[in-house]
Amino acid sequence: MFRDASMAMCALVAAADGKIDPSERQRVAQLIASNEVLQNFDATDLQRRFDENLNKLTTDFDFGKVSVLQEIAKAKKKPAEARAVIQIGIVIGGADGDFDKTEQAVVREACFTLDLPPHEFDL
């Protein structure tokens, strides 16, 4: 569940401002390689999940977002994993040097999806 939720979160934040920055893709690749939980999964599979979520969002952002938030909701039952998913969103949001308002807004939405208070993350 953490695997699906984290890749969905990465895609949601990367697509939030309407353009997928190379720095954001690079940060997701680094995250896959360095995150102690994500390291246990096949990197190609994680990239495929990330790209599938991105495709949903770039095809139709509003419908895509509904689907992607459902993926993120999979982490809701485990608060520690839910918090880690939000932290991942914040890291990806800052990858291009600017965690902008649209990126903050989708991470805030993910907080509500996961029943976490946004102020806990300064959102």
N, C-alpha and C positions, 0 to 999 in steps of 0.2 A: 504494500500500500504506500509506504514511504517513497518507493521507487517511482510509482505512477504520479503521486502528488508532487514530488519534487521536480520531475520533468515537466509537468503541467505548469507549475509555478514559474519555472525558467522561461517557458514559452510565453506565458501570459505577460510577464514583465518585459521580455525582449520585444514583444509586438505592441506593447501598450501605446507607444508614441507614434505608431504607424510605420516606423522603419526599423528593420532589424540590423543593428549595428554589428560590424565585424568584431568589435571589442566585446560585445555581449555574447556572441557565439563562442569566441575564444574563452571567455570566462566560464561559460557552461562546460566547455571541454576540459578546462582546468579543474572545475568542480568535480566532474565525473572521475577524473584521475586522482584527485586528492581527498575527497570526502570518504571518511572511514566506512560509512555504510554503503555508499554508492559503488565503492571499489569492489564490493562483493558481486556486483552484477556485470553482465557482459556490456562493454562500452558501446559496441555496435547497436545492441538492443536499446540502450539508453538514448543514443543519438537518434535512432529511428522513432522512439516515443516522443522525443523533443521535436523532431521535424514534423511528425504527424500532428502534434498540437499546434505547431506554428502554421501548418497548412490550413487547419480549421480556422485559425484566427485571421490569416491573411485573405482567405476566401470570403468570409463574412464574419467580421469581428464580433458583432453582437450575438449571433447564434454560436459562434465558436467559443465565445467567453462562457456561455451557459454550460457547454460541454466540458470545457477546461476546468471550470469551477467545480463541476461534479467529480472530476478526477482529484482535484485538490481536497475535496471533502472526504476522500478515502482515509485521510490522516487524522480525522476528527477524534476517533476513539482513543488515540494515544496522545495525550497532551504534549509530551516531550517531543514526539515526532512532528506534531502540528507546529510547535514553536520552531523546530529546526527548518520546516518548510518555509515559514515566514522569514526566518533569517536568510535562507537561500534567496528568496525574492529580493530582499534588501541588498544582498551582495551583488546579484545580477543587475539590479537597478543602478547601482553605483559603478558598474563596470566601465561605462563610457565617461566617467568623471562627473556625471550629473544625474543624481537621483531625482528626476523632475516630478512635477505635480501629477502627470498622468500615470507615471509608474507608481508613485506613492498611493494614488487612488485605487489602482488594481490590487496592490498589496493590502490596503485597508479593507477592500471587499473580501479578499481571501481571509483576513482576520475574522470577519463576520461569518464567513462560510465555516470556519474552523472553531467558532465560538470562543475566540480569543479577543481580549480588549485591545484595540489598536494603540491606545496610549502606552501600553506595556512596551511597545517598540518605537515610541516617539512618533507615531503616525497620526 
